[in-house]
Amino acid sequence: MEALAGQDRAPRVVVIENVSGLFNSHGGRDFEAVCAALAGAGYRFGALEIDASAYVPQSRSRCVIVRDAGGPEPTGRAAELQPGRARR
């Protein structure tokens, strides 16, 4: 992503999906590292824990992070999520 940003080709929106254990892995430090990297790159982002059955034929909890390089300010629950602060 850094290389693409250096070439002015970074995507405006990215969705990252992982196991929900990312929120608590290493005492939350892994999730904080992801948040810090996104915030350091200038992205706004939000994270949600959702059941994967919403988009695949299996039921398991997943962590979904959406980042945005521009556009309108988030509202509602997304506005409550602050970079570097894990909330569930």
C-alpha positions in Angstrom: 0.0 0.0 0.0 2.8 2.4 0.8 4.4 1.8 -2.6 1.1 2.5 -4.4 0.6 5.6 -2.3 4.1 6.8 -3.3 3.0 6.5 -6.9 -0.4 8.2 -6.2 -2.2 5.0 -7.0 -3.4 4.0 -3.5 -7.0 2.8 -3.5 -9.5 5.2 -1.9 -11.4 2.4 -0.2 -10.1 -0.9 1.2 -11.9 -3.6 3.1 -9.9 -5.9 5.4 -11.5 -9.1 6.8 -10.0 -11.3 9.5 -10.9 -13.5 12.4 -12.6 -11.7 15.3 -9.7 -12.7 17.5 -7.8 -9.8 16.0 -9.6 -7.5 18.4 -8.1 -9.3 21.4 -4.9 -10.9 20.0 -1.9 -10.1 22.2 -4.0 -8.1 24.5 -5.5 -6.0 21.7 -2.0 -4.9 20.5 -2.4 -6.5 17.1 -5.7 -4.6 16.4 -4.1 -1.4 17.7 -1.2 -1.9 15.3 -3.6 -2.2 12.4 -5.4 0.9 13.6 -2.1 2.8 14.0 -0.9 1.8 10.5 -4.2 3.0 8.9 -4.3 6.2 10.9 -0.6 6.9 10.1 -1.3 6.5 6.4 -4.0 9.2 6.7 -7.0 6.9 6.4 -10.3 7.1 8.3 -11.6 3.7 9.2 -14.1 1.8 11.3 -14.2 -1.8 12.5 -17.1 -4.1 13.1 -17.5 -7.7 14.4 -20.1 -9.4 12.2 -21.3 -13.0 11.6 -19.8 -14.3 8.3 -23.2 -15.8 7.4 -24.2 -12.4 6.2 -21.9 -13.0 3.1 -20.8 -16.7 3.0 -22.6 -20.0 3.9 -20.9 -20.4 7.3 -21.6 -18.9 10.7 -18.6 -17.5 12.5 -17.6 -14.2 13.9 -15.3 -12.0 11.7 -13.6 -8.7 12.1 -14.2 -6.3 9.2 -12.2 -3.1 8.8 -13.2 -0.5 6.2 -10.8 2.3 5.4 -11.6 5.4 3.3 -9.2 8.0 2.1 -11.8 10.6 1.5 -15.5 11.3 1.2 -18.1 12.4 3.8 -17.4 12.2 7.5 -18.8 8.9 9.1 -22.0 9.1 11.1 -23.7 7.0 13.7 -21.8 4.0 15.0 -19.0 4.5 12.5 -18.4 8.0 13.9 -17.9 6.5 17.4 -15.0 4.4 16.3 -11.8 6.4 16.8 -8.4 5.4 15.3 -6.4 3.3 17.7 -9.3 2.6 20.1 -10.8 -0.8 19.9 -14.6 -0.9 20.6 -17.0 -3.7 20.3 
